């Protein structure tokens, strides 16, 4: 049980680090108005930040939206 709990917290820590890094990059891209992908990143950020949907779902939905255009 102890080993499983340690593994859980180690993986959770790594997951949270990766999520934080992705969010920093997402915000940087959203704020880069010269980027061709800025509308996509803004879409993802706004859907996630508003609480409308989780980050992965927002990413998928915005990907589909911008692939259709």
C-alpha positions as CSV (number, residue, x, y, z in Angstrom):
1,X,0.0,0.0,0.0
2,X,2.8,2.4,0.9
3,X,4.6,1.9,-2.4
4,X,1.4,2.5,-4.4
5,X,0.7,5.7,-2.5
6,X,4.2,7.0,-3.2
7,X,3.9,6.1,-6.9
8,X,0.5,7.9,-7.0
9,X,1.9,11.1,-5.6
10,X,5.0,11.0,-7.8
11,X,2.9,10.6,-10.9
12,X,0.4,13.3,-9.8
13,X,3.3,15.7,-9.2
14,X,4.6,15.0,-12.7
15,X,1.1,15.4,-14.2
16,X,0.6,18.7,-12.4
17,X,4.0,20.0,-13.6
18,X,3.2,19.0,-17.2
19,X,-0.2,20.7,-17.0
20,X,1.3,23.9,-15.6
21,X,3.9,23.9,-18.4
22,X,1.2,23.4,-21.0
23,X,-0.9,26.2,-19.4
24,X,2.0,28.6,-19.4
25,X,2.7,27.8,-23.1
26,X,-1.1,28.2,-23.9
27,X,-1.2,31.6,-22.3
28,X,2.0,32.7,-24.1
29,X,0.5,31.6,-27.4
30,X,-2.8,33.2,-26.7
31,X,-1.1,36.5,-26.0
32,X,1.1,36.3,-29.1
33,X,-1.2,38.2,-31.5
34,X,1.3,37.7,-34.4
35,X,0.9,33.9,-34.3
36,X,-1.3,32.3,-36.9
37,X,-2.4,29.9,-34.2
38,X,-3.5,32.6,-31.8
39,X,-7.3,32.1,-32.4
40,X,-6.9,28.4,-31.6
41,X,-5.1,29.0,-28.3
42,X,-7.5,31.7,-27.4
43,X,-10.4,29.3,-28.0
44,X,-8.8,26.6,-25.8
45,X,-8.0,29.1,-23.0
46,X,-11.4,30.7,-22.9
47,X,-13.3,27.4,-22.8
48,X,-11.0,26.1,-20.1
49,X,-10.8,29.4,-18.1
50,X,-14.6,29.9,-18.1
51,X,-15.1,26.4,-16.6
52,X,-17.1,25.4,-19.7
53,X,-15.0,22.3,-20.1
54,X,-11.8,20.6,-19.0
55,X,-8.5,21.5,-20.7
56,X,-8.2,18.3,-22.8
57,X,-11.8,18.6,-24.0
58,X,-11.4,22.3,-24.8
59,X,-8.2,21.4,-26.8
60,X,-10.1,18.7,-28.8
61,X,-13.1,20.8,-29.5
62,X,-11.1,23.8,-30.7
63,X,-8.9,21.5,-32.8
64,X,-12.0,20.2,-34.6
65,X,-13.4,23.8,-34.9
66,X,-10.2,25.1,-36.6
67,X,-9.7,22.1,-38.8
68,X,-13.1,22.7,-40.3
69,X,-12.2,26.2,-41.3
